[in-house]
Amino acid sequence: GFPGFSAPPAQDPMWGYFTAIAGQDGEVDAEELQRCLTQTGISGNYTPFSLETCRIMIAMLDRDYTGKMGFNEFKELFAVLNGWKQNFVMVDRDCSGTVEPHEMSQCLANMGYRISPQALNAIIKRYSRSGKIYFDDYVACCVRLRALTDNFRRRDTMQQGMVNFQYDDFILCTMSL
Amino acid sequence: GFPGFSAPPAQDPMWGYFTAIAGQDGEVDAEELQRCLTQTGISGNYTPFSLETCRIMIAMLDRDYTGKMGFNEFKELFAVLNGWKQNFVMVDRDCSGTVEPHEMSQCLANMGYRISPQALNAIIKRYSRSGKIYFDDYVACCVRLRALTDNFRRRDTMQQGMVNFQYDDFILCTMSL
């Protein structure tokens, strides 16, 4: 296309896929996203993809707090999800569909997060079931960590690794995830 | 009992109930809590109580990050849950098992939270399904709001409604919920 002019959605190969999922209102909500991700089999099994995880994925990208995703957010989400999936598969060497706690630390380090052992331990406890981390819980963890880190950085204008939060702002940027 | 001496667990009416749920290891994990809450019918229907909500209820009380609850935490949880249930029932006048968005604002105000319209809007979007808030999502919201507010207050030693967070501490006290 011309400089500064992006292709109209109709020419984008993902547009047809998006409209089929979005239905009448032209936006994707958590239930629609759940159906779509369950069908893609991205979690490596045939159980439904967690609705809870779908809700926070939408919250991560939903800057206007409508609870729904438009086409650009949908594409952004798939790009991010593919990166996380590759990271997961690389660490899950026996293809069990789960990673071990120590592998989870490796996953987060691969993504460039520097987190203390204490915080890492709390995160792993929170996202494990019977001592293992399943793909959709891993995604829920990645979504929150990414969105919380973004929210923090946006406020850390001096890049000092420290932010002064007012109570209401703290609640806004943590409770919506 | 004597001053400063609490009854041994064996004499507490909830002890038998607790041990039946906790099983061999003597502590309650998220799956055990889910079974127990589904059986009590606390959500007003017979669908399983959300496992995700059970996990964050345990995280709220789990100060040593073991992912499990002992007897005292179990009793504390039931007391807190009963308070939330009463609040929910008071607002859900038609006994539908759900509350409307504007009723949710009322619920949170009843609990003494003072939250801006913008944060309230984000919270309600996050915990609604098809425009309504179900009991277990309401509980998940209450758990997070209580735990995040506690975490904030504990750091706000001057009670100024403002806290200086280091990145790692911010991640620790938000990602474990």
Interface residues (C-beta under 8 A of the other chain):
Chain A: A30 E31 S50 E52 R55 A59 D62 Y65 T66 G67 I115 S116 Q118 A119 N121 A122 I123 K125 R126 S128 R129 C141 R144 L145 L148 T149 F152 D156 G161 M162 V163 N164 F165 Q166 Y167 D168 F170 I171 L172 T174 M175 S176 L177
Chain B: A30 E31 S50 E52 R55 A59 D62 Y65 T66 G67 I115 S116 Q118 A119 N121 A122 I123 K125 R126 S128 R129 C141 R144 L145 L148 T149 F152 D156 G161 M162 V163 N164 F165 Q166 Y167 D168 F170 I171 L172 T174 M175 S176 L177
